[in-house]
Amino acid sequence: MSSESDFVAPEPAYPEALEALRTRRSGHNFDPTADIDDETLRTLVEDATFAPSSYNLQPWEFVAVQDDERLDQLVELAYGQEHIAEAGTAVLVAGHTTPKTADRVFEEWVEAGRMDEETAEQTKEQTLGMYADERAGRDYAVRNASLAAQNFLLSAHARGLTATPMIGFDAEGVADFLELPDEVVPVVLIAVGPSGGPEPERLPRRDVDEVLHREQF
Ligand SMILES: Cc1cc2nc3c(=O)[nH]c(=O)nc-3n(C[C@H](O)[C@H](O)[C@H](O)COP(=O)(O)O)c2cc1C
């Protein structure tokens, strides 16, 4: 439906960003002879941390594995997905099931003049209450960390690297292997590294008319 106030999006302000999100692939063809260096890893993680998060709580952690023997162990925990070892770097994006950054972050809202102290305290208590049960805590971890993971994937692609997100792994086994604390859960494992060549054709996407629902499902 249209009306006189409909806003037509102008030419894209960031056309290359749109190109990056439309050309990103989950690549499986890695150059097994080259790994990303530490500065690149740090940059990818920094880009990931620009993702939005509930109240800016940033409830995510990134655990990088680059040691060859440990990568082979991760391949086993990921049911034989060899591309993890070929990529040379695996990064587990993990999420907090409890808002454990709340004290610090709500202080930052107050310091920035974006909330008064009373509102910050009330919002913090509300937030802690909201994520008190196990299901809500997991949802909180997965929603926030998934957005960071997508940023990581887009950053890798924009920087000419290949990256694949994975949930095909033994989550409990990986949590043990990486010594995650109890309140931090694995969300997405990302294999990232220099490309080894072309990828197969992209599979089709569901049409907008099929996935866009208006006013109700
Ligand atoms: C939640 C999730 C789990 C995935 N798990 C795996 C996986 O375990 N192994 C794998 O090779 N690819 C995995 N993928 C990649 C998908 O197969 C891929 O995103 C999909 O086929 C679409 O291709 P594209 O990302 O190249 O557009 C996963 C992707 C997502 C979002």
The ligand as an SDF file (V2000), in Angstrom:
LIG
                    3D

 31 33  0  0  0  0  0  0  0  0999 V2000
   23.3000  -21.5690   11.5900 C   0  0  0  0  0  0  0  0  0  0  0  0
   24.1540  -22.0780   10.4570 C   0  0  0  0  0  0  0  0  0  0  0  0
   24.7780  -23.2950   10.5660 C   0  0  0  0  0  0  0  0  0  0  0  0
   25.6120  -23.7510    9.5360 C   0  0  0  0  0  0  0  0  0  0  0  0
   26.3230  -24.9110    9.7310 N   0  0  0  0  0  0  0  0  0  0  0  0
   27.2270  -25.2940    8.7970 C   0  0  0  0  0  0  0  0  0  0  0  0
   28.0900  -26.3730    9.0400 C   0  0  0  0  0  0  0  0  0  0  0  0
   28.0610  -27.0160   10.0920 O   0  0  0  0  0  0  0  0  0  0  0  0
   28.9890  -26.6910    8.0820 N   0  0  0  0  0  0  0  0  0  0  0  0
   29.0750  -26.0070    6.9220 C   0  0  0  0  0  0  0  0  0  0  0  0
   29.9260  -26.3480    6.0990 O   0  0  0  0  0  0  0  0  0  0  0  0
   28.2810  -24.9530    6.6560 N   0  0  0  0  0  0  0  0  0  0  0  0
   27.3620  -24.5630    7.5710 C   0  0  0  0  0  0  0  0  0  0  0  0
   26.5780  -23.4610    7.3490 N   0  0  0  0  0  0  0  0  0  0  0  0
   26.6540  -22.7440    6.0650 C   0  0  0  0  0  0  0  0  0  0  0  0
   25.4000  -22.9490    5.2210 C   0  0  0  0  0  0  0  0  0  0  0  0
   25.4300  -24.2080    4.6090 O   0  0  0  0  0  0  0  0  0  0  0  0
   25.2960  -21.8010    4.1790 C   0  0  0  0  0  0  0  0  0  0  0  0
   25.1710  -20.5820    4.8610 O   0  0  0  0  0  0  0  0  0  0  0  0
   24.0920  -21.9750    3.2260 C   0  0  0  0  0  0  0  0  0  0  0  0
   24.2300  -23.1130    2.4460 O   0  0  0  0  0  0  0  0  0  0  0  0
   23.9300  -20.7650    2.3150 C   0  0  0  0  0  0  0  0  0  0  0  0
   25.1150  -20.5280    1.5800 O   0  0  0  0  0  0  0  0  0  0  0  0
   25.8760  -19.1460    1.6070 P   0  0  0  0  0  0  0  0  0  0  0  0
   26.1960  -18.8250    3.0470 O   0  0  0  0  0  0  0  0  0  0  0  0
   27.1130  -19.3670    0.7740 O   0  0  0  0  0  0  0  0  0  0  0  0
   24.9810  -18.1070    1.0170 O   0  0  0  0  0  0  0  0  0  0  0  0
   25.7450  -22.9950    8.3520 C   0  0  0  0  0  0  0  0  0  0  0  0
   25.0960  -21.7590    8.2650 C   0  0  0  0  0  0  0  0  0  0  0  0
   24.3360  -21.3010    9.3000 C   0  0  0  0  0  0  0  0  0  0  0  0
   23.6980  -19.9340    9.2120 C   0  0  0  0  0  0  0  0  0  0  0  0
  1  2  1  0
  2  3  1  0
  2 30  2  0
  3  4  2  0
  4  5  1  0
  4 28  1  0
  5  6  2  0
  6  7  1  0
  6 13  1  0
  7  8  2  0
  7  9  1  0
  9 10  1  0
 10 11  2  0
 10 12  1  0
 12 13  2  0
 13 14  1  0
 14 15  1  0
 14 28  1  0
 15 16  1  0
 16 17  1  0
 16 18  1  0
 18 19  1  0
 18 20  1  0
 20 21  1  0
 20 22  1  0
 22 23  1  0
 23 24  1  0
 24 25  2  0
 24 26  1  0
 24 27  1  0
 28 29  2  0
 29 30  1  0
 30 31  1  0
M  END
$$$$
